[in-house]
Amino acid sequence: MKLNEALKFPVNWNYKIITLASHQNTENDICDVLEKNGITSKPNAGNKSKAGKYVTYNVKVTFNSKEEMDKISSELSALACVKVLL
């Protein structure tokens, strides 16, 4: 099954972004990508890993198309601080 067959757009999406805790501007970097793409949602810091190496951020986004979803996902994944994007 293809993604666009499984999802009906617009779709509400909850990103979980696992980032390096050592990166100083993580929240700002995530906000910059979102704002550049017209998204006003702000990331919320979540859990820290047991060893303190990683921090999760959660953000809710509404996507109007698969192309928009792919573009923003790609831009978030490309950030130096991002290890995993779910």
Biopython code that builds the backbone (N, CA, C, O; Angstrom):
import numpy as np
from Bio.PDB.StructureBuilder import StructureBuilder

atoms = [
    (1, "MET", "N", (0.843, -1.172, 0.000)),
    (1, "MET", "CA", (0.000, 0.000, 0.000)),
    (1, "MET", "C", (0.891, 1.239, 0.000)),
    (1, "MET", "O", (1.843, 1.320, 0.776)),
    (2, "LYS", "N", (0.591, 2.182, -0.848)),
    (2, "LYS", "CA", (1.354, 3.427, -0.929)),
    (2, "LYS", "C", (0.862, 4.402, 0.129)),
    (2, "LYS", "O", (-0.293, 4.355, 0.553)),
    (3, "LEU", "N", (1.772, 5.295, 0.550)),
    (3, "LEU", "CA", (1.449, 6.263, 1.603)),
    (3, "LEU", "C", (0.220, 7.085, 1.254)),
    (3, "LEU", "O", (-0.673, 7.242, 2.086)),
    (4, "ASN", "N", (0.159, 7.615, 0.030)),
    (4, "ASN", "CA", (-0.970, 8.474, -0.317)),
    (4, "ASN", "C", (-2.276, 7.700, -0.433)),
    (4, "ASN", "O", (-3.345, 8.310, -0.429)),
    (5, "GLU", "N", (-2.223, 6.361, -0.538)),
    (5, "GLU", "CA", (-3.446, 5.562, -0.519)),
    (5, "GLU", "C", (-3.910, 5.324, 0.914)),
    (5, "GLU", "O", (-5.106, 5.175, 1.166)),
    (6, "ALA", "N", (-2.958, 5.287, 1.857)),
    (6, "ALA", "CA", (-3.288, 5.000, 3.245)),
    (6, "ALA", "C", (-3.740, 6.249, 3.998)),
    (6, "ALA", "O", (-4.518, 6.151, 4.947)),
    (7, "LEU", "N", (-3.263, 7.410, 3.588)),
    (7, "LEU", "CA", (-3.599, 8.655, 4.267)),
    (7, "LEU", "C", (-4.544, 9.490, 3.418)),
    (7, "LEU", "O", (-4.424, 9.547, 2.194)),
    (8, "LYS", "N", (-5.467, 10.123, 4.081)),
    (8, "LYS", "CA", (-6.388, 11.046, 3.421)),
    (8, "LYS", "C", (-5.986, 12.452, 3.828)),
    (8, "LYS", "O", (-5.979, 12.789, 5.012)),
    (9, "PHE", "N", (-5.654, 13.264, 2.843)),
    (9, "PHE", "CA", (-5.221, 14.638, 3.106)),
    (9, "PHE", "C", (-6.401, 15.576, 3.026)),
    (9, "PHE", "O", (-7.285, 15.381, 2.191)),
    (10, "PRO", "N", (-6.441, 16.607, 3.885)),
    (10, "PRO", "CA", (-5.451, 16.968, 4.898)),
    (10, "PRO", "C", (-5.407, 15.929, 6.019)),
    (10, "PRO", "O", (-6.401, 15.266, 6.318)),
    (11, "VAL", "N", (-4.225, 15.807, 6.628)),
    (11, "VAL", "CA", (-4.026, 14.840, 7.705)),
    (11, "VAL", "C", (-3.310, 15.523, 8.869)),
    (11, "VAL", "O", (-2.382, 16.306, 8.668)),
    (12, "ASN", "N", (-3.752, 15.215, 10.080)),
    (12, "ASN", "CA", (-3.071, 15.687, 11.284)),
    (12, "ASN", "C", (-1.965, 14.690, 11.594)),
    (12, "ASN", "O", (-2.212, 13.486, 11.659)),
    (13, "TRP", "N", (-0.749, 15.186, 11.784)),
    (13, "TRP", "CA", (0.411, 14.327, 11.978)),
    (13, "TRP", "C", (1.134, 14.737, 13.255)),
    (13, "TRP", "O", (1.292, 15.925, 13.535)),
    (14, "ASN", "N", (1.564, 13.759, 14.016)),
    (14, "ASN", "CA", (2.338, 14.008, 15.233)),
    (14, "ASN", "C", (3.757, 13.512, 15.011)),
    (14, "ASN", "O", (4.007, 12.307, 14.983)),
    (15, "TYR", "N", (4.678, 14.445, 14.853)),
    (15, "TYR", "CA", (6.082, 14.082, 14.717)),
    (15, "TYR", "C", (6.677, 13.815, 16.089)),
    (15, "TYR", "O", (6.385, 14.524, 17.052)),
    (16, "LYS", "N", (7.510, 12.792, 16.171)),
    (16, "LYS", "CA", (8.395, 12.587, 17.312)),
    (16, "LYS", "C", (9.792, 12.706, 16.723)),
    (16, "LYS", "O", (10.178, 11.930, 15.849)),
    (17, "ILE", "N", (10.538, 13.678, 17.205)),
    (17, "ILE", "CA", (11.860, 13.983, 16.672)),
    (17, "ILE", "C", (12.885, 13.676, 17.754)),
    (17, "ILE", "O", (12.879, 14.299, 18.816)),
    (18, "ILE", "N", (13.761, 12.719, 17.486)),
    (18, "ILE", "CA", (14.803, 12.363, 18.444)),
    (18, "ILE", "C", (16.066, 13.113, 18.048)),
    (18, "ILE", "O", (16.563, 12.978, 16.930)),
    (19, "THR", "N", (16.575, 13.907, 18.989)),
    (19, "THR", "CA", (17.690, 14.808, 18.696)),
    (19, "THR", "C", (18.845, 14.583, 19.673)),
    (19, "THR", "O", (18.687, 13.966, 20.726)),
    (20, "LEU", "N", (20.008, 15.105, 19.287)),
    (20, "LEU", "CA", (21.171, 15.083, 20.170)),
    (20, "LEU", "C", (21.011, 16.153, 21.246)),
    (20, "LEU", "O", (20.764, 17.319, 20.938)),
    (21, "ALA", "N", (21.150, 15.756, 22.492)),
    (21, "ALA", "CA", (21.008, 16.710, 23.600)),
    (21, "ALA", "C", (22.133, 17.732, 23.595)),
    (21, "ALA", "O", (21.963, 18.837, 24.109)),
    (22, "SER", "N", (23.272, 17.384, 23.027)),
    (22, "SER", "CA", (24.432, 18.278, 23.039)),
    (22, "SER", "C", (24.303, 19.450, 22.068)),
    (22, "SER", "O", (25.064, 20.413, 22.157)),
    (23, "HIS", "N", (23.356, 19.377, 21.154)),
    (23, "HIS", "CA", (23.167, 20.456, 20.179)),
    (23, "HIS", "C", (22.476, 21.633, 20.871)),
    (23, "HIS", "O", (21.450, 21.448, 21.525)),
    (24, "GLN", "N", (23.023, 22.826, 20.732)),
    (24, "GLN", "CA", (22.559, 23.996, 21.475)),
    (24, "GLN", "C", (21.274, 24.635, 20.948)),
    (24, "GLN", "O", (20.512, 25.199, 21.733)),
    (25, "ASN", "N", (21.016, 24.561, 19.658)),
    (25, "ASN", "CA", (19.899, 25.303, 19.064)),
    (25, "ASN", "C", (18.825, 24.400, 18.474)),
    (25, "ASN", "O", (18.175, 24.769, 17.496)),
    (26, "THR", "N", (18.638, 23.245, 19.046)),
    (26, "THR", "CA", (17.724, 22.258, 18.479)),
    (26, "THR", "C", (16.322, 22.812, 18.284)),
    (26, "THR", "O", (15.777, 22.745, 17.182)),
    (27, "GLU", "N", (15.742, 23.351, 19.326)),
    (27, "GLU", "CA", (14.365, 23.840, 19.232)),
    (27, "GLU", "C", (14.251, 24.956, 18.194)),
    (27, "GLU", "O", (13.292, 24.988, 17.423)),
    (28, "ASN", "N", (15.215, 25.863, 18.171)),
    (28, "ASN", "CA", (15.210, 26.948, 17.185)),
    (28, "ASN", "C", (15.341, 26.405, 15.763)),
    (28, "ASN", "O", (14.665, 26.880, 14.851)),
    (29, "ASP", "N", (16.210, 25.410, 15.575)),
    (29, "ASP", "CA", (16.393, 24.822, 14.245)),
    (29, "ASP", "C", (15.101, 24.172, 13.744)),
    (29, "ASP", "O", (14.732, 24.322, 12.579)),
    (30, "ILE", "N", (14.424, 23.454, 14.631)),
    (30, "ILE", "CA", (13.153, 22.819, 14.262)),
    (30, "ILE", "C", (12.114, 23.901, 13.938)),
    (30, "ILE", "O", (11.399, 23.802, 12.941)),
    (31, "CYS", "N", (12.037, 24.929, 14.783)),
    (31, "CYS", "CA", (11.090, 26.029, 14.550)),
    (31, "CYS", "C", (11.357, 26.725, 13.217)),
    (31, "CYS", "O", (10.420, 27.074, 12.500)),
    (32, "ASP", "N", (12.631, 26.925, 12.886)),
    (32, "ASP", "CA", (12.973, 27.579, 11.616)),
    (32, "ASP", "C", (12.430, 26.803, 10.425)),
    (32, "ASP", "O", (11.886, 27.399, 9.495)),
    (33, "VAL", "N", (12.570, 25.485, 10.442)),
    (33, "VAL", "CA", (12.054, 24.653, 9.341)),
    (33, "VAL", "C", (10.537, 24.773, 9.277)),
    (33, "VAL", "O", (9.973, 24.958, 8.199)),
    (34, "LEU", "N", (9.882, 24.669, 10.417)),
    (34, "LEU", "CA", (8.420, 24.738, 10.443)),
    (34, "LEU", "C", (7.926, 26.098, 9.968)),
    (34, "LEU", "O", (7.036, 26.174, 9.121)),
    (35, "GLU", "N", (8.496, 27.169, 10.504)),
    (35, "GLU", "CA", (8.063, 28.522, 10.140)),
    (35, "GLU", "C", (8.313, 28.822, 8.671)),
    (35, "GLU", "O", (7.487, 29.453, 8.012)),
    (36, "LYS", "N", (9.449, 28.371, 8.158)),
    (36, "LYS", "CA", (9.776, 28.574, 6.740)),
    (36, "LYS", "C", (8.719, 27.937, 5.829)),
    (36, "LYS", "O", (8.505, 28.380, 4.701)),
    (37, "ASN", "N", (8.073, 26.901, 6.337)),
    (37, "ASN", "CA", (7.049, 26.201, 5.569)),
    (37, "ASN", "C", (5.633, 26.578, 5.982)),
    (37, "ASN", "O", (4.676, 25.881, 5.645)),
    (38, "GLY", "N", (5.503, 27.682, 6.711)),
    (38, "GLY", "CA", (4.185, 28.201, 7.056)),
    (38, "GLY", "C", (3.472, 27.473, 8.176)),
    (38, "GLY", "O", (2.251, 27.572, 8.294)),
    (39, "ILE", "N", (4.205, 26.748, 8.996)),
    (39, "ILE", "CA", (3.603, 25.995, 10.092)),
    (39, "ILE", "C", (3.852, 26.756, 11.388)),
    (39, "ILE", "O", (4.989, 27.105, 11.705)),
    (40, "THR", "N", (2.784, 27.008, 12.129)),
    (40, "THR", "CA", (2.894, 27.795, 13.353)),
    (40, "THR", "C", (3.029, 26.928, 14.604)),
    (40, "THR", "O", (3.266, 27.461, 15.688)),
    (41, "SER", "N", (2.885, 25.622, 14.483)),
    (41, "SER", "CA", (3.041, 24.725, 15.636)),
    (41, "SER", "C", (4.447, 24.821, 16.182)),
    (41, "SER", "O", (5.408, 24.969, 15.426)),
    (42, "LYS", "N", (4.569, 24.736, 17.493)),
    (42, "LYS", "CA", (5.863, 24.781, 18.160)),
    (42, "LYS", "C", (6.197, 23.394, 18.719)),
    (42, "LYS", "O", (5.312, 22.692, 19.208)),
    (43, "PRO", "N", (7.461, 23.003, 18.646)),
    (43, "PRO", "CA", (7.850, 21.713, 19.212)),
    (43, "PRO", "C", (7.844, 21.760, 20.739)),
    (43, "PRO", "O", (8.178, 22.778, 21.344)),
    (44, "ASN", "N", (7.464, 20.658, 21.338)),
    (44, "ASN", "CA", (7.482, 20.530, 22.791)),
    (44, "ASN", "C", (8.555, 19.520, 23.164)),
    (44, "ASN", "O", (8.575, 18.406, 22.641)),
    (45, "ALA", "N", (9.445, 19.908, 24.065)),
    (45, "ALA", "CA", (10.474, 18.979, 24.525)),
    (45, "ALA", "C", (9.802, 17.840, 25.272)),
    (45, "ALA", "O", (8.890, 18.045, 26.073)),
    (46, "GLY", "N", (10.277, 16.641, 24.990)),
    (46, "GLY", "CA", (9.727, 15.456, 25.638)),
    (46, "GLY", "C", (10.741, 14.851, 26.587)),
    (46, "GLY", "O", (11.318, 15.539, 27.430)),
    (47, "ASN", "N", (10.947, 13.565, 26.437)),
    (47, "ASN", "CA", (11.833, 12.828, 27.326)),
    (47, "ASN", "C", (13.298, 12.968, 26.940)),
    (47, "ASN", "O", (13.639, 13.218, 25.784)),
    (48, "LYS", "N", (14.147, 12.800, 27.939)),
    (48, "LYS", "CA", (15.590, 12.695, 27.735)),
    (48, "LYS", "C", (15.956, 11.232, 27.897)),
    (48, "LYS", "O", (15.358, 10.524, 28.707)),
    (49, "SER", "N", (16.935, 10.779, 27.132)),
    (49, "SER", "CA", (17.384, 9.398, 27.287)),
    (49, "SER", "C", (18.023, 9.221, 28.663)),
    (49, "SER", "O", (18.431, 10.191, 29.302)),
    (50, "LYS", "N", (18.100, 7.982, 29.102)),
    (50, "LYS", "CA", (18.627, 7.682, 30.430)),
    (50, "LYS", "C", (20.042, 8.231, 30.613)),
    (50, "LYS", "O", (20.375, 8.744, 31.682)),
    (51, "ALA", "N", (20.870, 8.127, 29.582)),
    (51, "ALA", "CA", (22.246, 8.617, 29.651)),
    (51, "ALA", "C", (22.340, 10.116, 29.342)),
    (51, "ALA", "O", (23.411, 10.706, 29.481)),
    (52, "GLY", "N", (21.228, 10.737, 28.926)),
    (52, "GLY", "CA", (21.207, 12.164, 28.645)),
    (52, "GLY", "C", (21.764, 12.559, 27.292)),
    (52, "GLY", "O", (22.020, 13.737, 27.043)),
    (53, "LYS", "N", (21.955, 11.580, 26.416)),
    (53, "LYS", "CA", (22.542, 11.861, 25.099)),
    (53, "LYS", "C", (21.491, 12.372, 24.100)),
    (53, "LYS", "O", (21.826, 13.118, 23.180)),
    (54, "TYR", "N", (20.233, 11.975, 24.279)),
    (54, "TYR", "CA", (19.173, 12.319, 23.329)),
    (54, "TYR", "C", (17.999, 12.986, 24.036)),
    (54, "TYR", "O", (17.729, 12.735, 25.210)),
    (55, "VAL", "N", (17.315, 13.838, 23.291)),
    (55, "VAL", "CA", (16.083, 14.489, 23.754)),
    (55, "VAL", "C", (15.050, 14.329, 22.649)),
    (55, "VAL", "O", (15.378, 14.443, 21.468)),
    (56, "THR", "N", (13.807, 14.067, 23.027)),
    (56, "THR", "CA", (12.739, 14.003, 22.031)),
    (56, "THR", "C", (11.982, 15.322, 22.011)),
    (56, "THR", "O", (11.861, 16.012, 23.024)),
    (57, "TYR", "N", (11.482, 15.648, 20.839)),
    (57, "TYR", "CA", (10.584, 16.782, 20.654)),
    (57, "TYR", "C", (9.346, 16.261, 19.942)),
    (57, "TYR", "O", (9.440, 15.414, 19.053)),
    (58, "ASN", "N", (8.201, 16.766, 20.333)),
    (58, "ASN", "CA", (6.941, 16.403, 19.705)),
    (58, "ASN", "C", (6.348, 17.651, 19.076)),
    (58, "ASN", "O", (6.390, 18.737, 19.655)),
    (59, "VAL", "N", (5.797, 17.481, 17.886)),
    (59, "VAL", "CA", (5.149, 18.610, 17.228)),
    (59, "VAL", "C", (3.981, 18.090, 16.395)),
    (59, "VAL", "O", (4.091, 17.077, 15.704)),
    (60, "LYS", "N", (2.865, 18.805, 16.476)),
    (60, "LYS", "CA", (1.660, 18.456, 15.708)),
    (60, "LYS", "C", (1.587, 19.346, 14.480)),
    (60, "LYS", "O", (1.733, 20.565, 14.561)),
    (61, "VAL", "N", (1.358, 18.707, 13.341)),
    (61, "VAL", "CA", (1.317, 19.416, 12.059)),
    (61, "VAL", "C", (0.117, 18.912, 11.271)),
    (61, "VAL", "O", (-0.229, 17.733, 11.342)),
    (62, "THR", "N", (-0.515, 19.808, 10.521)),
    (62, "THR", "CA", (-1.555, 19.403, 9.577)),
    (62, "THR", "C", (-0.983, 19.554, 8.178)),
    (62, "THR", "O", (-0.576, 20.643, 7.773)),
    (63, "PHE", "N", (-0.956, 18.445, 7.443)),
    (63, "PHE", "CA", (-0.446, 18.455, 6.072)),
    (63, "PHE", "C", (-1.614, 18.446, 5.098)),
    (63, "PHE", "O", (-2.598, 17.733, 5.294)),
    (64, "ASN", "N", (-1.489, 19.251, 4.042)),
    (64, "ASN", "CA", (-2.527, 19.302, 3.019)),
    (64, "ASN", "C", (-2.241, 18.384, 1.843)),
    (64, "ASN", "O", (-3.133, 18.100, 1.044)),
    (65, "SER", "N", (-0.980, 17.912, 1.730)),
    (65, "SER", "CA", (-0.628, 17.031, 0.613)),
    (65, "SER", "C", (0.573, 16.171, 0.989)),
    (65, "SER", "O", (1.308, 16.484, 1.926)),
    (66, "LYS", "N", (0.757, 15.105, 0.261)),
    (66, "LYS", "CA", (1.907, 14.228, 0.457)),
    (66, "LYS", "C", (3.198, 14.974, 0.137)),
    (66, "LYS", "O", (4.212, 14.783, 0.808)),
    (67, "GLU", "N", (3.160, 15.817, -0.879)),
    (67, "GLU", "CA", (4.347, 16.585, -1.262)),
    (67, "GLU", "C", (4.803, 17.501, -0.130)),
    (67, "GLU", "O", (5.998, 17.607, 0.148)),
    (68, "GLU", "N", (3.850, 18.158, 0.519)),
    (68, "GLU", "CA", (4.167, 19.023, 1.649)),
    (68, "GLU", "C", (4.772, 18.203, 2.791)),
    (68, "GLU", "O", (5.756, 18.617, 3.403)),
    (69, "MET", "N", (4.185, 17.048, 3.073)),
    (69, "MET", "CA", (4.676, 16.163, 4.121)),
    (69, "MET", "C", (6.106, 15.708, 3.820)),
    (69, "MET", "O", (6.966, 15.732, 4.701)),
    (70, "ASP", "N", (6.356, 15.299, 2.585)),
    (70, "ASP", "CA", (7.683, 14.830, 2.183)),
    (70, "ASP", "C", (8.723, 15.941, 2.294)),
    (70, "ASP", "O", (9.839, 15.703, 2.756)),
    (71, "LYS", "N", (8.368, 17.135, 1.879)),
    (71, "LYS", "CA", (9.296, 18.273, 1.900)),
    (71, "LYS", "C", (9.710, 18.611, 3.330)),
    (71, "LYS", "O", (10.899, 18.746, 3.617)),
    (72, "ILE", "N", (8.747, 18.746, 4.215)),
    (72, "ILE", "CA", (9.038, 19.119, 5.593)),
    (72, "ILE", "C", (9.773, 17.993, 6.310)),
    (72, "ILE", "O", (10.698, 18.248, 7.082)),
    (73, "SER", "N", (9.374, 16.763, 6.065)),
    (73, "SER", "CA", (10.067, 15.617, 6.669)),
    (73, "SER", "C", (11.524, 15.582, 6.232)),
    (73, "SER", "O", (12.414, 15.327, 7.043)),
    (74, "SER", "N", (11.761, 15.835, 4.971)),
    (74, "SER", "CA", (13.123, 15.848, 4.438)),
    (74, "SER", "C", (13.950, 16.962, 5.082)),
    (74, "SER", "O", (15.104, 16.745, 5.450)),
    (75, "GLU", "N", (13.370, 18.136, 5.215)),
    (75, "GLU", "CA", (14.081, 19.268, 5.805)),
    (75, "GLU", "C", (14.383, 19.041, 7.287)),
    (75, "GLU", "O", (15.463, 19.393, 7.761)),
    (76, "LEU", "N", (13.443, 18.461, 8.009)),
    (76, "LEU", "CA", (13.686, 18.161, 9.418)),
    (76, "LEU", "C", (14.763, 17.086, 9.565)),
    (76, "LEU", "O", (15.643, 17.201, 10.418)),
    (77, "SER", "N", (14.697, 16.056, 8.747)),
    (77, "SER", "CA", (15.687, 14.975, 8.799)),
    (77, "SER", "C", (17.093, 15.461, 8.488)),
    (77, "SER", "O", (18.069, 14.890, 8.975)),
    (78, "ALA", "N", (17.204, 16.505, 7.684)),
    (78, "ALA", "CA", (18.507, 17.027, 7.265)),
    (78, "ALA", "C", (19.192, 17.875, 8.349)),
    (78, "ALA", "O", (20.373, 18.198, 8.219)),
    (79, "LEU", "N", (18.473, 18.232, 9.401)),
    (79, "LEU", "CA", (19.080, 19.029, 10.472)),
    (79, "LEU", "C", (20.170, 18.211, 11.169)),
    (79, "LEU", "O", (19.988, 17.021, 11.427)),
    (80, "ALA", "N", (21.288, 18.847, 11.469)),
    (80, "ALA", "CA", (22.425, 18.164, 12.098)),
    (80, "ALA", "C", (22.072, 17.577, 13.458)),
    (80, "ALA", "O", (22.656, 16.572, 13.863)),
    (81, "CYS", "N", (21.137, 18.179, 14.161)),
    (81, "CYS", "CA", (20.772, 17.723, 15.497)),
    (81, "CYS", "C", (19.820, 16.530, 15.483)),
    (81, "CYS", "O", (19.676, 15.854, 16.502)),
    (82, "VAL", "N", (19.169, 16.258, 14.358)),
    (82, "VAL", "CA", (18.141, 15.220, 14.304)),
    (82, "VAL", "C", (18.769, 13.865, 14.023)),
    (82, "VAL", "O", (19.491, 13.692, 13.041)),
    (83, "LYS", "N", (18.484, 12.896, 14.907)),
    (83, "LYS", "CA", (18.961, 11.530, 14.711)),
    (83, "LYS", "C", (17.879, 10.664, 14.083)),
    (83, "LYS", "O", (18.166, 9.876, 13.182)),
    (84, "VAL", "N", (16.626, 10.801, 14.553)),
    (84, "VAL", "CA", (15.515, 9.988, 14.046)),
    (84, "VAL", "C", (14.275, 10.861, 13.973)),
    (84, "VAL", "O", (14.007, 11.663, 14.868)),
    (85, "LEU", "N", (13.522, 10.692, 12.890)),
    (85, "LEU", "CA", (12.259, 11.408, 12.720)),
    (85, "LEU", "C", (11.161, 10.373, 12.561)),
    (85, "LEU", "O", (11.176, 9.579, 11.621)),
    (86, "LEU", "N", (10.219, 10.385, 13.471)),
    (86, "LEU", "CA", (9.093, 9.428, 13.426)),
    (86, "LEU", "C", (7.796, 10.178, 13.211)),
    (86, "LEU", "O", (6.732, 9.564, 13.143)),
]
sb = StructureBuilder()
sb.init_structure("model")
sb.init_model(0)
sb.init_chain("A")
sb.init_seg("    ")
for serial, (resi, resn, name, xyz) in enumerate(atoms, 1):
    if name == "N":
        sb.init_residue(resn, " ", resi, " ")
    sb.init_atom(name, np.array(xyz, "f"), 0.0, 1.0, " ", f" {name:<3s}", serial, name[0])
structure = sb.get_structure()
